[in-house]
């Protein structure tokens, strides 16, 4: 018979206590099994969609590589054809009668075009598959976070790590700049990430390190730029991006191009759109070069600055999210005002400048859509300090 302890005496449990204990234990077991089953299901779905997303992205990247190689090969072949035609013209009387130069030239050009056409044929399907895989992956990640939150404290140990990653996914912290990056490990290694935050995190890291990187040696600067460029190209070439993500990636490349010109530290292959490689290996090689350059320059002590840099980057990312939200609200208003033919009324002109100032908090002045919207009213930006960046872009033919 079950007993309970009261004031030093062992007393038999009442029927109510026995029933309460039995029901509570069964309910607890059911809840634990429910939590285990739910987490196992969403974890399985997450792993399946993650694998599919990676495979589809890799397939898309491979097709893009083949197409780029076909375009480069076509350019090489056309130059070779031009040279051979000129040479054949000089010795045409001595060529064998069976050598039909015009027909061979036409066939060679068709073969060069066919390689590009073959890649173009499969590219839309691969792009659509990658987009679907990405959508399924993001949905599975979202569902995982919901289940993790629901069953917080009752997670199956096998999936505790996944849950920890998922809980941080909405605010990923980019790795710090400096020698800490050479190890290749960041505070969110392996974590689930929202892609737009991953892109903005990279942009924030670059902005945050703009002054710091000027103190590095030229070899360190070049290696660091290659790391950033490789990470950005992996996103650009290996992911199915939506319109907003494409714009944000372009902004990252704009920052890197400007920084590369300012530093003048060497050639960053990753900024050349026609250059295609294994971007993971490219980043890894650059990280290795950064570690060697840091050791040679005696700057390994900068490791201690990494944590401070990381915290600044996290703050910058939060500010960037806030600016992006403000710009997203202001852009439709700016577009609506800009539709009016110039000259604008004074209140409209003031509103245009006010909304433009909000937009420029998150959108660079050389953004194609922004330039197209504001170009008819460029005169309103004269003698307005905040409008100077756009006027400079317009004066440079729409480029920064």
TAQUI-V390203 format. One record per residue. N is the residue number from 0. PSI is psi in whole degrees, -180 to 180 (* if undefined). D_FIRST is the distance of its C-alpha to the first C-alpha in Angstrom with 1 decimal. Layout:
BEGIN
n=N psi=PSI d_first=D_FIRST
n=N psi=PSI d_first=D_FIRST
END
This chain:
BEGIN
n=0 psi=136 d_first=0.0
n=1 psi=146 d_first=3.8
n=2 psi=163 d_first=6.5
n=3 psi=150 d_first=10.2
n=4 psi=120 d_first=13.2
n=5 psi=114 d_first=15.9
n=6 psi=42 d_first=19.0
n=7 psi=-1 d_first=17.6
n=8 psi=144 d_first=14.7
n=9 psi=115 d_first=10.9
n=10 psi=145 d_first=9.7
n=11 psi=141 d_first=6.8
n=12 psi=141 d_first=7.9
n=13 psi=164 d_first=10.4
n=14 psi=-38 d_first=11.1
n=15 psi=-42 d_first=14.0
n=16 psi=-41 d_first=12.4
n=17 psi=-45 d_first=10.1
n=18 psi=-43 d_first=13.4
n=19 psi=-44 d_first=15.5
n=20 psi=-43 d_first=13.8
n=21 psi=-45 d_first=13.9
n=22 psi=-43 d_first=17.5
n=23 psi=-43 d_first=18.6
n=24 psi=-42 d_first=17.6
n=25 psi=-42 d_first=19.5
n=26 psi=-40 d_first=22.3
n=27 psi=-42 d_first=22.7
n=28 psi=-42 d_first=22.9
n=29 psi=-43 d_first=25.4
n=30 psi=-42 d_first=27.5
n=31 psi=-42 d_first=27.6
n=32 psi=-38 d_first=28.7
n=33 psi=-44 d_first=31.2
n=34 psi=-45 d_first=32.6
n=35 psi=-46 d_first=32.9
n=36 psi=-45 d_first=34.6
n=37 psi=-44 d_first=36.9
n=38 psi=-37 d_first=38.0
n=39 psi=-41 d_first=38.6
n=40 psi=-48 d_first=40.7
n=41 psi=-31 d_first=42.9
n=42 psi=-41 d_first=43.2
n=43 psi=-44 d_first=44.5
n=44 psi=-41 d_first=46.8
n=45 psi=-47 d_first=48.0
n=46 psi=-40 d_first=48.8
n=47 psi=-47 d_first=50.6
n=48 psi=-34 d_first=52.7
n=49 psi=-44 d_first=53.5
n=50 psi=-43 d_first=54.7
n=51 psi=-41 d_first=56.8
n=52 psi=-45 d_first=58.2
n=53 psi=-43 d_first=59.2
n=54 psi=-44 d_first=60.8
n=55 psi=-40 d_first=62.7
n=56 psi=-40 d_first=63.9
n=57 psi=-40 d_first=65.1
n=58 psi=-44 d_first=66.9
n=59 psi=-43 d_first=68.6
n=60 psi=-41 d_first=69.6
n=61 psi=-40 d_first=71.1
n=62 psi=-41 d_first=73.1
n=63 psi=-38 d_first=74.4
n=64 psi=-46 d_first=75.3
n=65 psi=-40 d_first=77.2
n=66 psi=-43 d_first=79.0
n=67 psi=-43 d_first=80.0
n=68 psi=-37 d_first=81.3
n=69 psi=-40 d_first=83.2
n=70 psi=-44 d_first=84.9
n=71 psi=-40 d_first=85.8
n=72 psi=-37 d_first=87.1
n=73 psi=-45 d_first=89.1
n=74 psi=-42 d_first=90.8
n=75 psi=-44 d_first=91.6
n=76 psi=-41 d_first=92.9
n=77 psi=-38 d_first=95.1
n=78 psi=-41 d_first=96.7
n=79 psi=-40 d_first=97.3
n=80 psi=-46 d_first=98.8
n=81 psi=-43 d_first=101.1
n=82 psi=-44 d_first=102.3
n=83 psi=-37 d_first=102.8
n=84 psi=-43 d_first=104.7
n=85 psi=-42 d_first=107.1
n=86 psi=-39 d_first=107.5
n=87 psi=-34 d_first=108.0
n=88 psi=-37 d_first=110.6
n=89 psi=-28 d_first=112.7
n=90 psi=25 d_first=112.7
n=91 psi=-32 d_first=112.5
n=92 psi=-21 d_first=115.7
n=93 psi=-6 d_first=114.3
n=94 psi=148 d_first=110.9
n=95 psi=145 d_first=110.4
n=96 psi=-26 d_first=111.1
n=97 psi=-12 d_first=107.7
n=98 psi=100 d_first=106.1
n=99 psi=93 d_first=105.7
n=100 psi=-50 d_first=104.8
n=101 psi=-43 d_first=104.1
n=102 psi=-41 d_first=101.8
n=103 psi=-37 d_first=99.9
n=104 psi=-45 d_first=99.6
n=105 psi=-45 d_first=98.2
n=106 psi=-42 d_first=95.7
n=107 psi=-41 d_first=94.6
n=108 psi=-40 d_first=94.0
n=109 psi=-41 d_first=92.0
n=110 psi=-39 d_first=89.8
n=111 psi=-42 d_first=89.1
n=112 psi=-35 d_first=88.2
n=113 psi=-38 d_first=86.1
n=114 psi=-39 d_first=83.7
n=115 psi=-42 d_first=83.1
n=116 psi=-36 d_first=82.9
n=117 psi=-42 d_first=80.2
n=118 psi=-41 d_first=78.0
n=119 psi=-32 d_first=78.7
n=120 psi=-40 d_first=77.7
n=121 psi=-13 d_first=74.2
n=122 psi=-47 d_first=73.7
n=123 psi=-41 d_first=72.8
n=124 psi=-43 d_first=70.1
n=125 psi=-38 d_first=68.6
n=126 psi=-43 d_first=68.7
n=127 psi=-41 d_first=66.9
n=128 psi=-40 d_first=64.2
n=129 psi=-39 d_first=63.7
n=130 psi=-44 d_first=63.4
n=131 psi=-42 d_first=60.9
n=132 psi=-39 d_first=58.8
n=133 psi=-42 d_first=58.9
n=134 psi=-43 d_first=57.8
n=135 psi=-39 d_first=54.9
n=136 psi=-46 d_first=53.9
n=137 psi=-37 d_first=54.1
n=138 psi=-42 d_first=52.1
n=139 psi=-39 d_first=49.4
n=140 psi=-41 d_first=49.4
n=141 psi=-44 d_first=49.1
n=142 psi=-38 d_first=46.2
n=143 psi=-44 d_first=44.5
n=144 psi=-38 d_first=44.9
n=145 psi=-47 d_first=43.4
n=146 psi=-41 d_first=40.3
n=147 psi=-41 d_first=40.0
n=148 psi=-39 d_first=40.2
n=149 psi=-41 d_first=37.7
n=150 psi=29 d_first=35.0
n=151 psi=131 d_first=35.9
n=152 psi=-10 d_first=33.2
n=153 psi=35 d_first=31.5
n=154 psi=142 d_first=34.3
n=155 psi=133 d_first=34.0
n=156 psi=-33 d_first=35.4
n=157 psi=-27 d_first=38.0
n=158 psi=12 d_first=39.6
n=159 psi=-39 d_first=39.3
n=160 psi=-43 d_first=42.9
n=161 psi=-41 d_first=44.2
n=162 psi=-39 d_first=42.4
n=163 psi=-41 d_first=43.9
n=164 psi=-45 d_first=47.3
n=165 psi=-37 d_first=46.9
n=166 psi=-22 d_first=46.0
n=167 psi=-3 d_first=49.4
n=168 psi=-31 d_first=51.5
n=169 psi=-21 d_first=53.0
n=170 psi=68 d_first=54.5
n=171 psi=140 d_first=55.4
n=172 psi=117 d_first=57.0
n=173 psi=155 d_first=60.1
n=174 psi=154 d_first=60.7
n=175 psi=159 d_first=62.9
n=176 psi=150 d_first=66.6
n=177 psi=-159 d_first=68.0
n=178 psi=-25 d_first=67.1
n=179 psi=-28 d_first=63.4
n=180 psi=-24 d_first=64.3
n=181 psi=-27 d_first=65.8
n=182 psi=-19 d_first=62.4
n=183 psi=-2 d_first=61.7
n=184 psi=133 d_first=58.3
n=185 psi=169 d_first=57.6
n=186 psi=-16 d_first=54.7
n=187 psi=26 d_first=53.9
n=188 psi=126 d_first=54.5
n=189 psi=0 d_first=52.8
n=190 psi=156 d_first=51.7
n=191 psi=138 d_first=51.9
n=192 psi=144 d_first=55.0
n=193 psi=126 d_first=56.8
n=194 psi=-41 d_first=60.3
n=195 psi=-35 d_first=62.3
n=196 psi=-34 d_first=60.5
n=197 psi=-42 d_first=61.1
n=198 psi=-47 d_first=64.8
n=199 psi=-31 d_first=65.0
n=200 psi=-40 d_first=63.1
n=201 psi=-42 d_first=65.8
n=202 psi=-42 d_first=68.5
n=203 psi=-38 d_first=66.9
n=204 psi=-41 d_first=66.8
n=205 psi=-47 d_first=70.5
n=206 psi=-42 d_first=71.5
n=207 psi=-30 d_first=69.5
n=208 psi=5 d_first=71.2
n=209 psi=-44 d_first=74.7
n=210 psi=-38 d_first=76.0
n=211 psi=-42 d_first=73.8
n=212 psi=-22 d_first=75.1
n=213 psi=-19 d_first=78.7
n=214 psi=-7 d_first=78.0
n=215 psi=165 d_first=77.1
n=216 psi=165 d_first=79.6
n=217 psi=-39 d_first=81.2
n=218 psi=-40 d_first=79.1
n=219 psi=-43 d_first=75.9
n=220 psi=-47 d_first=77.0
n=221 psi=-43 d_first=77.8
n=222 psi=-42 d_first=74.5
n=223 psi=-42 d_first=72.5
n=224 psi=-39 d_first=74.5
n=225 psi=-38 d_first=73.9
n=226 psi=-50 d_first=70.1
n=227 psi=-45 d_first=70.1
n=228 psi=-40 d_first=72.5
n=229 psi=-41 d_first=70.4
n=230 psi=-41 d_first=67.2
n=231 psi=-40 d_first=69.2
n=232 psi=-33 d_first=70.8
n=233 psi=-40 d_first=67.5
n=234 psi=-47 d_first=66.3
n=235 psi=-45 d_first=69.7
n=236 psi=-26 d_first=70.2
n=237 psi=0 d_first=66.6
n=238 psi=149 d_first=65.0
n=239 psi=107 d_first=65.7
n=240 psi=143 d_first=66.6
n=241 psi=179 d_first=67.0
n=242 psi=-44 d_first=70.1
n=243 psi=-42 d_first=68.5
n=244 psi=-38 d_first=67.2
n=245 psi=-44 d_first=70.7
n=246 psi=-43 d_first=72.3
n=247 psi=-37 d_first=69.9
n=248 psi=-39 d_first=70.5
n=249 psi=-37 d_first=74.3
n=250 psi=-38 d_first=73.9
n=251 psi=-46 d_first=72.3
n=252 psi=-34 d_first=75.2
n=253 psi=-43 d_first=77.6
n=254 psi=-45 d_first=76.2
n=255 psi=-40 d_first=76.3
n=256 psi=-45 d_first=79.9
n=257 psi=-45 d_first=81.0
n=258 psi=-39 d_first=79.3
n=259 psi=-40 d_first=80.8
n=260 psi=-38 d_first=84.3
n=261 psi=-41 d_first=83.8
n=262 psi=-35 d_first=82.6
n=263 psi=52 d_first=85.1
n=264 psi=-3 d_first=83.0
n=265 psi=-179 d_first=83.5
n=266 psi=126 d_first=82.8
n=267 psi=99 d_first=79.3
n=268 psi=-33 d_first=79.2
n=269 psi=-16 d_first=76.1
n=270 psi=-5 d_first=78.2
n=271 psi=113 d_first=80.6
n=272 psi=-29 d_first=79.3
n=273 psi=-10 d_first=81.0
n=274 psi=124 d_first=79.2
n=275 psi=136 d_first=76.1
n=276 psi=-175 d_first=73.8
n=277 psi=106 d_first=70.2
n=278 psi=-29 d_first=69.1
n=279 psi=-45 d_first=66.1
n=280 psi=-39 d_first=68.3
n=281 psi=-46 d_first=71.0
n=282 psi=-43 d_first=68.5
n=283 psi=-43 d_first=67.2
n=284 psi=-41 d_first=70.8
n=285 psi=-38 d_first=71.7
n=286 psi=-39 d_first=68.6
n=287 psi=-43 d_first=69.8
n=288 psi=-37 d_first=73.3
n=289 psi=-42 d_first=72.0
n=290 psi=-42 d_first=70.1
n=291 psi=-45 d_first=73.3
n=292 psi=-38 d_first=75.5
n=293 psi=-41 d_first=73.3
n=294 psi=-41 d_first=73.3
n=295 psi=-31 d_first=77.1
n=296 psi=-2 d_first=77.7
n=297 psi=25 d_first=75.6
n=298 psi=22 d_first=73.4
n=299 psi=-21 d_first=70.0
n=300 psi=-13 d_first=69.2
n=301 psi=-11 d_first=68.9
n=302 psi=-37 d_first=65.3
n=303 psi=-22 d_first=64.4
n=304 psi=-9 d_first=65.8
n=305 psi=-42 d_first=63.7
n=306 psi=-43 d_first=60.8
n=307 psi=-42 d_first=63.1
n=308 psi=-40 d_first=64.8
n=309 psi=-44 d_first=61.5
n=310 psi=-41 d_first=60.5
n=311 psi=-37 d_first=64.0
n=312 psi=-42 d_first=63.6
n=313 psi=-42 d_first=60.3
n=314 psi=-42 d_first=62.0
n=315 psi=-38 d_first=65.0
n=316 psi=-40 d_first=62.8
n=317 psi=-42 d_first=61.2
n=318 psi=-36 d_first=64.8
n=319 psi=-39 d_first=65.9
n=320 psi=-45 d_first=63.2
n=321 psi=-43 d_first=64.3
n=322 psi=-39 d_first=67.9
n=323 psi=-41 d_first=67.2
n=324 psi=-42 d_first=65.6
n=325 psi=-41 d_first=68.5
n=326 psi=-39 d_first=71.0
n=327 psi=-31 d_first=69.3
n=328 psi=-36 d_first=69.7
n=329 psi=-30 d_first=73.3
n=330 psi=-46 d_first=74.7
n=331 psi=-37 d_first=74.8
n=332 psi=-43 d_first=76.5
n=333 psi=-45 d_first=79.0
n=334 psi=-40 d_first=79.7
n=335 psi=-42 d_first=80.3
n=336 psi=-40 d_first=82.8
n=337 psi=-18 d_first=84.5
n=338 psi=-22 d_first=85.3
n=339 psi=140 d_first=87.9
n=340 psi=142 d_first=91.4
n=341 psi=154 d_first=92.8
n=342 psi=149 d_first=93.9
n=343 psi=154 d_first=90.7
n=344 psi=159 d_first=90.9
n=345 psi=-40 d_first=90.1
n=346 psi=-35 d_first=86.7
n=347 psi=-40 d_first=85.8
n=348 psi=-41 d_first=87.1
n=349 psi=-42 d_first=85.0
n=350 psi=-39 d_first=81.9
n=351 psi=-46 d_first=82.6
n=352 psi=-38 d_first=82.8
n=353 psi=-47 d_first=79.6
n=354 psi=-37 d_first=77.6
n=355 psi=-39 d_first=79.3
n=356 psi=-40 d_first=78.2
n=357 psi=-42 d_first=74.5
n=358 psi=-42 d_first=74.9
n=359 psi=-9 d_first=76.5
n=360 psi=-28 d_first=73.4
n=361 psi=-21 d_first=71.7
n=362 psi=129 d_first=74.4
n=363 psi=153 d_first=77.2
n=364 psi=-17 d_first=80.8
n=365 psi=12 d_first=81.8
n=366 psi=129 d_first=79.2
n=367 psi=-46 d_first=81.3
n=368 psi=-42 d_first=79.9
n=369 psi=-44 d_first=80.3
n=370 psi=-42 d_first=83.9
n=371 psi=-36 d_first=84.7
n=372 psi=-42 d_first=83.4
n=373 psi=-17 d_first=85.2
n=374 psi=-45 d_first=88.4
n=375 psi=-19 d_first=90.4
n=376 psi=26 d_first=89.7
n=377 psi=-30 d_first=90.3
n=378 psi=-25 d_first=93.0
n=379 psi=-14 d_first=90.5
n=380 psi=-11 d_first=88.9
n=381 psi=141 d_first=92.1
n=382 psi=18 d_first=92.1
n=383 psi=109 d_first=88.3
n=384 psi=-40 d_first=86.6
n=385 psi=-18 d_first=83.4
n=386 psi=-6 d_first=85.4
n=387 psi=-42 d_first=87.2
n=388 psi=-40 d_first=84.8
n=389 psi=-40 d_first=85.4
n=390 psi=-38 d_first=89.1
n=391 psi=-41 d_first=89.2
n=392 psi=-45 d_first=87.4
n=393 psi=-38 d_first=89.8
n=394 psi=-22 d_first=92.7
n=395 psi=19 d_first=91.4
n=396 psi=24 d_first=91.3
n=397 psi=8 d_first=87.7
n=398 psi=148 d_first=86.4
n=399 psi=* d_first=85.0
END
